[in-house]
Amino acid sequence: MALDQWTKHWATARLAYAEPIHLVGDLVQLTYTRNSGIAFGLFAGRSFPFYIFSIIAAIAVFALFFRHATLAWPRQLSLAFILGGAIGNLIDRVATGEVVDFILLSWGSHTFPVFNVADMCVTCGVALFALVWTRDPDDVVPASDPLTATGADPSSHASSLTWEPAADDANAGTDRDTTGGGEASGQLAREGTDRPQS
């Protein structure tokens, strides 16, 4: 936004009522013009309040920022481009009702509509937005982690690894020494029952 406003002030002071500056021959020129329409001079001369589009774009960007607590830097950059460009042109429309354009591209007999830094930012921001918002990188789970890929809780997996004796192991203790110490203890128990009661 700051770069857009600075370049517009420079163009107004340096290019107004002056010959165009040829940066790369006729391919890239700097020339001063004022646009009452939307980006790239579209719908110029209409009485429609085009600043509404800038307001809607700014509100949409703020809504996305508040909706997502954390955003990857490519997403932040795309929203920053759109927001900066929208506010940059909105300042011009509120102040004078027109937007300062000064960048002209032409190739042979083909001439691209004159635009400004804010238009570049919005265009690049929308293109980057379309690329990085088609898939959420935070939702991508590495294929090597089967627990998180299936939605399982890793802590529950740790508890499932605790050892519990099998039924055969639990019963093994009762089946041991059936001919050894078990016989002796059984005999003592029977002798105790044969003794006369006092």
Secondary structure, DSSP 8 states (H G I E B T S, - for coil): -HHHHHHHHHHHHHTTTS--EEEETTTEEEEEEEESSSGGGTTTT--S-THHHHHHHHHHHHHHHHH-SS--HHHHHHHHHHHHHHHHHHHHHHHHSSEEEEEEEEETTEEEEEE-HHHHHHHHHHHHHHHHSSS-GGG---TT-HHHHTT--HHHHHHHTS----HHHHHHHHHS-TTTHHHHHHHHHHHHHHS---
